């Protein structure tokens, strides 16, 4: 069959080579796969297929008027989506019995008489659907009803199950979830056929999967005010629809001066109608937005010791307003304005606060408190209360958190008694706080998101996944990945992240350039994660070693590739391409060149070189170009996204935003200060043999056991890829030695004597809350030295080791060794604790010059990737 090249985001089995071969038969259209690895929408008719659109006609849509309003609304979206693809509009009816040769029947089990009748007459098999959470089945049914020859049935176990079934079909037809938010065009088709059989994606692995709009000024707030009159329901309906199209179900709304339920009463009403479960952030108890206390707090202190009655009244109002709408209710309390509570606060007081809040919940809902979903966020200092013994009832979800920089702070202890409320994770793609805000562009590589959320899932965190996405744009790709991975973590392995990105690119832009676009998307996020743009300055990279020139050259190569693809794309795709690909690459390439030019200016000025003034002028031009690039984004499509690129990002002098971008200081030399004609040399130094730099994934041999294996994490890290051990839940290796899990690197050293081994490790935190994660290093047959990643490190502002680790996006640890002879040696990296992610090793005999990324690899790659004889089938060494 010829598969319809639609932009359907692949959740499962998308690496099967034979599918790619099949898909290449229609290279001009975009790719679509269902959960079982096959597309169920085609442009060609085949036996038993359902003609959704053919010969200038489209099948009518039917649903029961008694179904959920959100289902009927989504069915109208399907009606519009069919038109987007075929330019034909199917009829949609809820008030008469369906008739016709082929019809589409939409409904929720137990809510739709149409669907229930099909189940009673055994026309529709709903095994594996009924009673499940958010499950759908899309199935072609023969002779379902009198007067109907064939039906495409979209049936859900509940409201969102049906809605997901509707939007799944839309994606199969070629409508990207990002058609509005990123202006992704819909490829036209004349014929659409749904293949016979059952099409489902099963039950989501994580119950509540969502995003947090935060730090939304000046970008989203300015845009919303201009386009909708504020952060109101006119804006939120677009966000609700996007979340559902991405198969998410949960939202923490914008909170900087905004109050979701108070600003616009339609906000919560429409969220519930659409099918979005609402929550409030980690410091907004009982559905009350923080800004509401300013509005209605009657001037009292946000202090339970001195103002309990007023706070109880305030919270009670929030629960009364919630009514029966779906919410996950935040409980607990932090200080006013997302700050720690006072030093006088204690565990007994906090436990009383929770008990009183739960009494309010029970009284206002009229049912036991444990029947209302609740969560307690262990954010920042609140985790300390938990670690010191504070507990909440078992039905409350414990929302564990990262350090605001994408590194998970704490996970459940393996073997602990399960909680009925389970565990959640609050993660960050955007943050306002120390050591520096990062709000401007995407700095979140998918391999690292995968690695951290894989940890969370394997440790049993399955109730809530919510991620701070700032203004939503420009986090499109990581948002898609986060929500897709939450649906089924078992279907995207560590070595499948690149394929996911390629498929996502195909969904937005078609197959022709998908691989190249995916590589650009991955590299731009990887380069940005080395040092977030807000943390960059002229001194970030080394001029003396040629590192700055290399970094800028990499960005320029990426930009050249992105510009070339832009010229080859059809005109209809260029707006989306600019938003998703070209703009961030242009902006980041320019920003890095700006700081590089400033560095050259300052170096030339110190040497009295006549080139200093030219570099100063160039730097000023690059600063102006940054503003031009932002203006181009803000004026795209007649200004549809105006203000989305208003975020300040150049010239930070402290952790928080400056009022506007500030030109970095440059030096202009007067004629009497010029003493040299040439710029000081910034070329790379000549090679030396006094160090060996090794990318972790280029090991010579991986020694595994039957229980523990080494696994490559492709493209994770600042330079190449990384390596870790699986499973991440395996117990520590108490005394690494002999054939316990380790990596071997065979290398030659020119001299005997002292050696320093520098290990570059991902900035993973001790999520076990033990004494720190450990690894060990040895040469040849010496006893392994055990080294702790986290000595002196506390994930808190003001802790310099942590601030350096997250700013540099690396933990650098060293060990000292003495070698009795020159020549060949075997460097061994030993596994001690799970979760340690190795990116790079540098063996230094005094030849390493200071640099940010460390010396480029000079280790012969041909020596790598040999498997040990003890390596089990399917482990990394066998690939």
C-alpha positions in Angstrom: 0.0 0.0 0.0 1.1 3.6 -0.4 1.1 5.2 3.0 -0.2 8.7 3.4 2.7 11.0 4.3 0.9 12.7 7.1 2.5 14.5 10.1 1.5 12.0 12.7 3.7 12.0 15.8 5.1 8.6 16.3 4.8 7.1 19.8 5.8 3.5 19.1 7.8 1.2 17.0 8.9 3.9 14.7 12.4 2.6 14.1 11.3 -0.4 12.1 13.3 -0.2 8.9 10.7 -1.8 6.7 8.3 1.0 7.6 10.7 3.6 6.5 11.2 1.8 3.2 7.4 1.6 2.7 7.0 5.3 3.5 9.6 6.4 0.9 7.1 5.6 -1.8 5.4 8.9 -1.4 8.2 11.3 -0.5 6.3 14.5 -1.0 3.8 13.9 1.8 4.3 13.6 5.6 4.6 10.6 7.8 2.0 8.9 10.0 2.2 5.9 12.2 -0.3 4.5 14.7 0.6 2.8 18.0 1.3 -0.5 16.4 3.9 0.9 14.0 1.6 1.1 10.9 -0.3 4.0 9.4 -4.1 3.6 9.5 -4.8 6.5 7.0 -3.9 6.0 3.4 -4.5 7.8 0.1 -5.2 4.5 -1.6 -8.3 2.3 -1.1 -7.7 -1.3 0.0 -9.9 -4.2 1.1 -12.2 -3.2 4.0 -10.9 0.3 4.2 -13.2 3.2 5.1 -13.6 6.1 2.7 -13.3 9.2 4.8 -12.9 11.3 1.7 -13.0 10.1 -1.9 -14.3 11.2 -5.3 -15.2 14.6 -4.0 -17.3 13.4 -1.1 -16.7 13.1 2.6 -18.3 10.8 5.2 -20.7 12.6 7.6 -19.9 12.8 11.3 -22.4 11.8 14.0 -22.4 12.0 17.8 -25.0 11.8 20.5 -26.2 15.0 21.9 -26.0 13.4 25.3 -22.2 13.1 25.1 -19.7 15.3 26.8 -19.7 18.9 25.5 -15.9 18.6 25.1 -16.4 15.6 22.8 -18.9 17.4 20.7 -16.6 20.4 20.5 -13.6 18.2 19.4 -15.8 16.5 16.8 -16.3 20.0 15.3 -12.5 20.3 15.3 -12.4 17.1 13.3 -14.9 18.5 10.9 -12.6 21.5 10.4 -9.6 19.3 10.1 -11.1 17.3 7.3 -11.7 20.6 5.5 -8.1 21.6 6.1 -6.9 18.5 4.4 -9.5 18.0 1.6 -11.2 21.4 1.3 -14.4 19.5 1.8 -16.6 19.9 4.9 -18.4 16.9 6.3 -21.8 17.4 7.9 -21.9 16.9 11.6 -25.1 15.9 13.3 -26.2 15.2 16.9 -30.0 15.3 16.5 -30.9 12.4 14.1 -30.1 8.8 13.5 -27.1 8.3 11.2 -27.8 7.0 7.7 -25.6 6.6 4.7 -23.2 4.2 3.0 -20.3 5.2 5.2 -20.5 7.4 8.3 -18.2 8.4 11.2 -19.7 7.6 14.7 -18.1 9.4 17.6 -18.9 8.8 21.3 -18.0 7.9 24.8 -18.8 4.6 26.4 -21.6 5.0 28.9 -22.4 8.5 27.7 -23.3 7.9 24.0 -26.4 5.9 23.2 -24.9 5.3 19.7 -21.7 3.7 21.1 -23.5 1.8 23.8 -25.9 0.3 21.2 -22.9 -0.9 19.1 -21.5 -2.6 22.2 -24.8 -4.2 23.1 -25.1 -5.6 19.5 -21.5 -6.8 19.6 -20.6 -4.7 16.7 -17.9 -2.9 18.6 -15.3 -4.7 20.7 -14.3 -2.5 23.7 -12.3 -5.0 25.6 -9.2 -3.1 26.9 -11.2 0.2 26.7 -14.1 0.1 29.1 -13.2 1.3 32.5 -9.8 2.5 31.5 -8.3 5.9 31.9 -8.2 8.0 28.6 -8.3 5.0 26.2 -9.7 5.2 22.7 -10.3 2.8 19.9 -10.8 3.9 16.3 -12.3 1.0 14.3 -14.0 0.3 11.0 -17.3 -1.6 11.7 -19.3 -3.3 9.0 -23.1 -2.8 9.1 -23.1 -1.1 12.5 -26.7 0.2 12.3 -29.7 -0.2 10.0 -29.2 1.9 6.9 -25.4 2.2 7.4 -23.1 -0.1 5.4 -19.8 0.8 7.1 -18.8 3.1 9.9 -15.6 4.5 11.3 -16.2 4.4 15.0 -14.2 6.6 17.4 -15.0 5.4 20.9 -13.5 6.5 24.2 -13.4 5.0 27.7 -14.1 8.5 29.0 -14.3 12.1 27.8 -10.6 12.5 27.1 -10.3 9.1 25.6 -12.8 10.0 22.9 -11.2 13.4 22.4 -7.8 11.7 21.9 -9.3 9.3 19.4 -10.7 12.3 17.4 -7.3 14.1 17.4 -5.4 11.0 16.7 -7.4 10.7 13.4 -6.7 14.4 12.7 -2.9 13.8 13.1 -3.1 10.7 10.8 -4.8 12.9 8.2 -1.9 15.4 8.3 -2.9 18.1 10.8 0.0 18.8 13.2 -0.9 19.6 16.8 1.2 22.7 16.1 -0.9 23.9 13.1 -2.0 27.1 15.0 0.8 27.6 17.6 3.6 27.2 15.1 1.7 27.8 11.8 2.5 24.3 10.4 0.7 24.0 7.1 -1.7 21.1 6.3 -0.8 19.2 3.1 -3.8 18.8 0.9 -5.2 15.4 -0.1 -8.0 14.4 -2.4 -8.6 11.0 -0.8 -8.4 9.6 2.7 -9.0 6.0 3.6 -8.9 4.5 7.1 -7.7 0.9 7.0 -9.7 -1.9 8.6 -9.1 -3.1 12.1 -8.6 -1.6 15.6 -6.4 1.4 16.1 -5.6 2.4 19.7 -2.7 3.7 21.8 -3.7 2.0 25.0 -3.7 3.7 28.4 -1.2 6.4 29.2 1.6 5.5 31.6 1.4 8.8 33.5 -2.0 9.8 34.7 -1.7 13.6 34.7 0.6 15.0 31.9 0.9 18.8 31.5 2.6 22.1 31.3 3.0 25.2 33.4 2.9 28.6 31.8 5.2 30.8 33.9 7.7 33.6 33.8 5.4 34.9 31.1 6.3 38.6 31.1 7.2 40.3 28.9 6.6 37.8 26.1 3.4 35.9 26.5 1.8 38.6 28.6 2.5 41.3 26.0 1.4 39.1 23.1 -1.8 38.0 24.9 -2.7 41.6 25.8 -2.3 42.7 22.2 -4.1 39.8 20.6 -6.8 38.9 23.1 -7.0 41.7 25.6 -5.2 39.7 28.3 -4.3 36.3 29.5 -7.9 35.2 29.2 -10.2 32.5 27.8 -9.8 33.8 24.2 -6.2 32.9 24.5 -6.5 29.8 26.7 -8.8 27.9 24.3 -5.9 27.7 21.9 -3.7 26.3 24.7 -6.4 23.8 25.8 -6.7 22.5 22.3 -3.0 22.2 21.8 -2.6 20.2 25.1 -5.3 17.8 24.0 -3.9 17.4 20.5 -0.6 16.5 22.2 -2.5 14.0 24.4 -1.8 16.0 27.5 -4.5 16.7 30.1 -3.1 19.0 32.8 -2.3 22.8 33.1 -0.9 25.1 35.6 -1.9 28.5 34.3 0.0 31.7 33.9 0.5 33.4 37.3 2.7 36.5 37.0 0.0 39.0 38.0 -2.6 36.7 36.6 -5.4 34.8 38.4 -6.9 32.1 36.1 -10.3 31.8 37.7 -10.6 35.4 38.9 -9.5 37.2 35.7 -12.0 35.5 33.5 -14.8 33.2 34.8 -14.8 31.5 31.4 -11.3 30.3 32.0 -12.1 27.5 34.4 -15.5 26.8 32.7 -14.0 26.3 29.3 -11.0 24.3 30.7 -13.5 21.8 32.2 -15.6 21.7 29.0 -12.5 21.1 26.9 -11.4 18.3 29.2 -8.3 20.0 30.8 -7.6 19.1 34.4 -6.5 22.3 36.1 -4.0 22.8 38.9 -2.1 25.7 40.5 1.6 26.0 41.1 3.6 24.6 44.0 2.9 27.7 46.2 -0.8 28.3 45.4 -3.0 26.2 47.7 -6.6 25.2 47.2 -6.9 26.6 43.6 -6.2 30.1 44.6 -3.7 32.1 42.4 -1.1 33.9 44.3 -2.2 37.3 43.0 -5.6 36.7 44.5 -4.2 37.2 48.0 -3.1 40.7 46.9 -6.6 41.3 45.6 -8.6 39.8 48.4 -6.3 39.2 51.3 -7.7 42.3 53.2 -4.3 43.5 53.9 -3.4 40.7 56.2 -0.1 38.8 56.4 0.4 35.5 54.5 1.2 33.9 57.8 -0.7 31.0 59.2 0.6 31.6 62.8 -0.9 35.1 62.9 -3.7 35.1 60.2 -5.1 31.6 60.1 -8.8 32.6 60.0 -8.3 34.9 57.0 -6.3 32.3 55.1 -8.9 29.6 55.8 -11.6 31.9 54.4 -9.5 32.7 51.4 -8.8 29.0 50.6 -12.5 28.0 51.3 -13.5 30.5 48.6 -11.2 28.8 46.1 -12.7 25.4 46.8 -16.2 26.7 46.6 -15.4 28.3 43.2 -13.9 25.0 41.9 -17.2 23.2 42.4 -17.2 19.8 40.6 -14.7 20.8 37.9 -11.6 18.5 37.5 -8.7 19.8 39.5 -5.6 18.5 41.2 -5.6 20.6 44.3 -2.3 21.9 45.6 -2.0 21.8 49.4 0.7 23.0 51.8 2.1 26.5 52.1 5.2 28.4 51.2 6.1 32.0 52.0 4.5 35.0 50.3 5.7 35.4 46.7 7.1 32.0 46.1 9.5 32.4 49.0 10.5 30.1 51.9 8.4 30.4 55.0 9.7 32.1 58.1 12.4 30.5 60.2 9.9 30.1 62.9 7.8 27.7 60.8 8.0 24.1 61.9 6.8 20.7 60.8 4.0 20.6 63.3 2.7 23.9 62.0 2.9 22.7 58.4 1.1 19.5 59.2 -1.6 21.4 60.9 -1.9 23.6 57.7 -2.4 20.5 55.6 -4.9 19.0 58.0 -6.9 22.3 58.1 -6.8 22.5 54.3 -8.1 19.0 53.9 -11.0 19.7 56.3 -11.9 22.7 54.0 -11.7 20.4 51.0 -14.0 17.9 52.6 -16.5 20.5 53.8 -16.8 22.3 50.5 -16.9 19.2 48.3 -19.2 17.3 50.6 -17.2 14.1 50.3 -14.1 12.7 52.1 -10.9 14.7 51.3 -9.3 11.6 49.8 -11.8 11.7 47.0 -10.4 15.0 45.7 -7.0 14.6 43.9 -4.4 16.6 45.8 -0.7 17.2 45.5 2.0 18.5 47.8 5.0 19.9 46.0 8.4 19.2 47.6 9.9 22.3 46.0 13.1 23.8 47.3 13.0 24.1 51.1 9.8 22.1 51.3 11.8 19.0 50.5 13.8 19.7 53.6 10.6 19.5 55.7 9.8 16.1 54.2 13.4 14.9 54.7 13.1 16.0 58.4 9.9 13.9 58.8 6.9 15.8 57.7 4.3 13.6 56.2 0.9 14.1 54.5 -1.9 11.6 54.0 -1.2 8.7 51.7 -3.7 9.8 49.1 -1.9 13.0 48.4 0.5 12.9 45.5 4.0 13.8 46.5 5.2 16.1 43.7 9.0 15.8 43.6 11.0 18.5 41.8 14.1 19.2 39.8 16.6 21.9 40.8 15.0 24.2 38.3 17.8 23.3 35.8 16.5 19.9 34.7 18.3 17.8 37.3 15.9 15.8 39.5 16.5 16.3 43.2 14.7 13.4 44.8 13.0 10.1 43.8 11.1 7.6 45.9 13.1 5.1 47.8 13.1 1.7 46.0 11.1 -0.8 48.1 9.1 1.8 50.0 5.4 0.9 50.4 3.4 2.3 47.5 1.4 5.4 48.1 -2.2 5.5 46.9 -1.6 9.1 45.7 1.7 8.2 44.1 4.4 10.5 43.0 4.9 13.3 40.5 7.6 15.4 39.0 7.8 19.1 38.5 10.4 19.8 35.8 11.8 22.9 34.1 12.4 24.1 30.6 12.4 27.7 31.7 13.4 29.3 35.0 13.6 32.7 36.8 16.2 32.4 39.6 19.8 31.8 40.4 22.4 31.4 39.2 20.8 33.1 36.2 17.3 33.4 34.6 16.9 31.4 31.4 13.8 32.3 29.5 14.6 33.3 25.9 15.0 30.2 23.7 15.0 26.4 24.0 18.1 25.2 25.9 16.7 21.7 26.6 18.3 18.8 24.6 15.9 15.9 24.3 18.6 13.2 25.3 18.9 14.8 28.7 15.2 15.2 29.2 14.9 11.5 28.3 17.6 10.5 30.7 16.2 12.4 33.7 12.5 11.4 33.1 13.6 7.8 32.5 15.0 7.9 36.0 11.7 9.3 37.3 9.6 6.7 35.6 11.8 3.7 36.6 11.6 4.9 40.2 7.8 4.8 40.1 6.9 8.4 39.4 3.7 7.9 37.4 1.0 10.2 38.8 1.9 13.7 37.6 4.4 15.0 35.1 4.3 18.8 34.8 6.9 21.0 33.1 7.5 24.7 33.3 7.5 25.9 29.7 7.7 29.6 30.2 5.8 31.3 27.4 5.1 28.0 25.6 6.8 29.3 22.5 9.6 28.5 21.6 9.5 25.2 23.5 7.5 23.4 20.9 9.8 20.4 20.4 10.6 19.6 24.0 6.9 20.0 24.9 5.9 17.5 22.3 8.6 15.1 23.6 7.8 15.5 27.2 4.1 14.7 26.7 4.8 11.9 24.3 7.3 10.3 26.6 4.9 10.6 29.5 2.3 8.7 27.5 4.5 5.7 27.1 8.1 5.8 28.2 8.7 2.2 27.2 8.4 3.1 23.5 11.2 5.6 23.2 14.5 4.2 24.2 17.8 6.0 24.7 18.9 5.2 21.2 15.6 6.3 19.7 15.6 10.0 20.7 17.2 11.1 17.4 14.6 9.1 15.5 11.8 10.8 17.5 13.2 14.2 16.5 13.4 13.1 12.9 9.8 12.0 13.0 8.7 15.2 14.6 10.5 17.2 11.9 8.7 15.1 9.3 5.4 15.8 11.0 6.0 19.5 10.6 7.9 19.7 7.3 7.6 16.4 5.4 10.1 13.7 4.8 12.4 15.3 2.3 14.3 17.4 4.8 13.3 15.7 8.0 16.7 14.1 8.8 18.6 17.4 8.2 16.1 19.5 10.1 16.1 17.1 13.0 19.9 17.3 13.2 19.7 21.1 13.3 17.1 21.0 16.0 19.2 18.6 18.1 22.4 20.6 17.6 20.9 24.0 18.4 19.6 22.7 21.7 22.8 20.9 22.4 24.9 24.0 21.7 22.6 26.2 23.8 22.8 23.8 26.7 26.6 24.0 26.9 26.1 27.5 28.3 22.6 29.0 28.3 22.5 32.2 26.3 21.8 34.3 29.4 25.0 33.0 31.0 27.2 33.6 28.0 29.9 36.3 28.0 33.1 37.1 26.3 35.1 34.9 28.7 33.0 31.8 28.4 35.2 30.0 25.9 38.9 30.1 25.4 40.4 32.4 22.8 43.9 31.0 23.4 43.1 27.4 22.5 40.9 28.3 19.5 37.8 27.1 21.4 35.9 30.3 20.8 36.5 30.1 17.1 35.4 26.4 17.0 32.2 27.1 18.8 31.3 30.0 16.5 32.3 27.9 13.5 29.9 25.2 14.6 27.0 27.7 14.9 27.8 29.2 11.5 27.9 25.8 9.9 24.5 25.1 11.5 23.1 28.4 10.3 24.4 27.8 6.7 22.6 24.4 6.7 19.4 26.0 8.1 19.4 28.8 5.5 20.0 26.3 2.7 17.0 24.2 3.7 14.9 27.4 4.0 15.5 28.1 0.4 14.4 24.6 -0.6 11.2 24.4 1.4 7.8 25.3 -0.2 6.6 28.8 0.6 3.8 27.5 2.7 6.3 25.9 5.2 8.6 28.9 5.6 6.8 30.7 8.4 6.7 27.5 10.6 10.3 26.8 9.7 11.3 30.3 10.7 9.6 29.9 14.1 10.8 26.4 14.9 14.2 26.2 13.2 15.7 29.2 11.4 15.0 31.9 14.0 16.6 30.2 17.0 19.6 29.2 14.9 20.1 32.7 13.5 19.7 34.2 16.9 22.1 31.9 18.7 24.7 32.0 15.9 24.6 35.8 16.1 24.7 35.9 19.9 27.8 33.6 20.1 29.5 35.6 17.3 28.8 38.8 19.3 30.5 37.6 22.4 33.4 36.1 20.4 33.9 39.4 18.7 33.8 41.2 22.0 36.4 38.8 23.3 38.6 39.5 20.3 38.1 43.2 20.7 39.3 43.1 24.3 42.3 40.9 23.5 43.3 43.1 20.7 42.9 46.2 22.8 45.2 44.7 25.5 47.8 44.1 22.8 47.4 47.6 21.4 46.3 46.1 18.1 44.8 48.2 15.4 42.2 45.5 14.9 40.5 46.3 18.2 38.4 49.1 16.7 37.2 47.0 13.9 36.1 44.3 16.3 34.3 47.0 18.4 32.4 48.2 15.3 31.5 44.6 14.3 30.3 43.8 17.8 28.0 46.8 17.8 26.6 45.7 14.4 26.0 42.2 15.7 24.2 43.6 18.7 21.9 45.6 16.4 21.5 42.4 14.3 20.2 40.6 17.4 17.4 43.2 17.6 16.7 42.8 13.9 16.3 39.0 14.3 13.8 39.5 17.1 11.9 42.1 15.1 11.6 39.6 12.2 10.0 37.1 14.6 7.7 39.6 16.1 6.5 40.9 12.7 6.1 37.5 11.1 2.6 36.8 9.7 1.5 40.3 10.1 2.6 40.3 13.7 0.8 37.2 14.8 3.5 36.5 17.4 4.4 40.1 18.3 6.1 40.4 21.7 7.0 36.7 21.8 10.7 37.7 21.3 10.7 40.6 23.7 12.6 38.7 26.3 15.9 40.4 27.4 18.9 38.1 26.9 22.1 40.2 26.5 23.9 41.9 29.3 22.9 40.3 32.5 24.7 41.7 35.5 22.8 39.6 38.1 20.6 36.6 38.2 17.4 38.4 37.1 16.4 40.3 34.0 17.8 43.7 33.1 15.2 46.2 31.7 16.5 45.6 28.2 19.3 44.1 26.3 22.6 45.8 27.0 25.5 46.0 24.6 28.6 44.3 26.1 31.4 46.7 26.8 34.0 47.0 24.1 37.3 49.0 23.9 38.0 51.6 21.3 41.6 52.6 21.0 42.7 56.1 20.2 45.5 56.4 17.6 48.1 57.1 20.2 47.2 53.8 22.0 47.8 51.6 18.9 51.1 49.9 19.1 50.6 46.8 16.9 49.0 46.2 13.5 48.0 42.6 14.0 45.5 40.8 16.3 47.0 38.5 18.9 47.0 34.9 17.7 43.8 33.0 18.7 44.6 29.9 16.6 44.6 26.5 18.2 47.9 25.5 19.8 50.0 22.8 18.2 49.2 19.3 19.2 51.1 17.7 22.1 51.2 14.2 23.5 51.0 15.2 27.1 47.3 14.5 27.4 44.6 12.1 26.0 41.1 13.4 25.5 38.4 10.7 25.2 34.7 10.9 24.5 33.0 8.5 26.9 31.2 6.6 24.2 34.4 5.7 22.4 35.4 3.0 25.0 37.6 0.1 23.9 35.6 -2.4 25.9 32.4 -2.4 28.0 32.4 -5.0 30.8 28.9 -5.9 31.9 27.3 -8.5 34.1 24.1 -10.4 33.7 22.3 -7.8 35.8 24.0 -4.5 34.8 24.9 -3.2 31.3 26.5 -0.1 29.9 24.3 1.9 27.6 25.2 4.7 25.2 23.1 7.9 25.5 23.6 9.3 22.0 24.2 13.0 21.7 23.8 13.6 25.4 26.2 16.2 26.8 28.3 19.1 25.7 30.4 17.5 23.0 29.5 14.0 21.8 27.4 11.4 23.6 27.4 9.9 27.0 27.5 6.5 28.7 25.7 5.2 31.8 24.5 1.8 33.2 21.1 0.2 33.1 18.9 -0.6 34.9 18.9 2.7 36.8 17.3 1.0 39.8 20.2 -1.5 40.3 21.9 -1.5 43.7 25.3 0.1 44.1 28.4 -1.9 43.4 29.9 -2.0 46.9 33.5 -2.8 45.9 34.3 -2.4 42.2 36.9 -4.8 41.1 37.6 -7.7 38.7 34.7 -8.2 36.3 32.3 -5.8 38.0 30.8 -3.3 35.5 33.4 -1.0 34.0 34.5 0.7 30.8 38.0 0.2 29.4 40.0 2.7 27.3 43.3 1.5 25.9 45.7 4.4 25.4 49.3 5.3 25.0 51.1 7.8 27.2 54.5 9.3 26.3 55.9 9.3 29.8 55.7 7.7 33.2 54.9 9.6 36.4 51.9 11.5 37.8 48.7 11.6 35.9 45.4 13.4 36.5 42.2 11.9 35.2 39.5 14.5 34.7 36.0 13.0 34.4 33.3 15.2 32.8 29.9 14.1 34.2 26.3 15.2 33.5 25.2 17.5 36.4 23.0 14.7 37.9 22.0 15.2 41.5 21.9 12.6 44.2 18.3 11.7 43.6 18.6 8.9 46.2 19.3 11.5 48.9 22.2 9.4 50.2 25.8 10.5 50.6 26.3 11.4 46.9 26.6 9.3 43.7 29.9 7.7 43.1 32.1 6.2 40.4 35.7 4.8 40.5 38.8 5.2 38.3 41.9 3.1 38.0 44.8 2.3 35.6 45.7 -1.2 34.7 45.6 -3.4 37.8 45.7 -0.7 40.5 42.9 -0.6 43.0 40.0 1.7 41.9 39.7 5.1 43.5 36.1 5.8 44.5 35.1 9.4 43.8 31.9 11.2 44.9 30.2 13.5 42.4 28.4 15.5 45.1 30.9 16.4 47.8 30.0 19.8 49.1 27.2 20.2 46.6 23.7 21.3 47.7 21.1 22.2 45.1 20.4 25.7 46.4 21.2 29.3 45.4 24.4 30.4 47.0 26.0 26.9 46.9 28.9 27.6 44.6 29.6 23.9 43.5 25.9 23.5 42.5 25.8 26.9 40.8 28.9 26.1 38.8 27.7 22.7 37.8 24.4 23.9 36.4 25.9 27.0 34.8 28.6 24.9 33.1 26.2 22.0 32.6 28.9 19.6 33.8 30.4 18.2 37.0 34.1 18.0 36.7 35.9 15.6 39.1 39.6 14.5 39.1 41.6 11.7 40.4 45.4 11.4 40.8 47.5 8.4 39.7 51.1 7.5 39.3 52.2 5.3 36.4 55.5 3.3 36.6 56.1 3.2 32.9 55.3 5.0 29.6 53.5 3.3 26.7 50.2 1.3 26.7 47.8 1.5 29.6 44.2 0.6 30.3 42.1 3.3 31.9 39.1 1.9 33.7 36.0 3.7 34.6 34.0 1.7 37.2 30.4 1.7 37.9 29.5 2.3 41.6 26.1 4.0 41.7 23.3 4.0 39.2 22.5 7.3 37.5 26.1 8.5 37.0 26.4 9.8 33.4 29.9 10.0 31.9 30.5 12.4 29.0 34.2 12.7 28.7 37.6 11.6 30.2 40.8 13.6 29.9 44.1 12.0 31.0 46.5 14.9 31.7 50.3 14.7 32.1 50.6 18.5 32.2 49.6 19.3 28.7 46.0 20.5 29.1 45.4 24.2 28.6 42.4 25.8 30.4 39.2 25.8 28.3 35.4 25.5 28.9 34.6 22.3 27.0 38.0 20.6 27.7 40.4 19.6 24.9 39.0 18.1 21.8 39.2 14.4 21.5 42.5 13.0 20.3 41.8 9.4 21.2 41.7 7.0 18.3 38.0 6.1 17.8 38.9 3.0 15.9 39.9 1.4 19.2 36.4 1.7 20.6 33.2 -0.2 20.9 34.5 -3.7 21.6 32.2 -5.9 23.6 33.4 -7.9 26.5 32.8 -11.7 26.5 30.6 -11.3 29.6 28.3 -8.9 27.8 24.8 -10.1 27.6 22.8 -10.2 24.4 21.2 -6.9 23.4 23.6 -4.7 25.5 25.4 -1.7 24.1 28.5 -3.6 23.1 26.6 -5.8 20.7 25.2 -2.9 18.7 
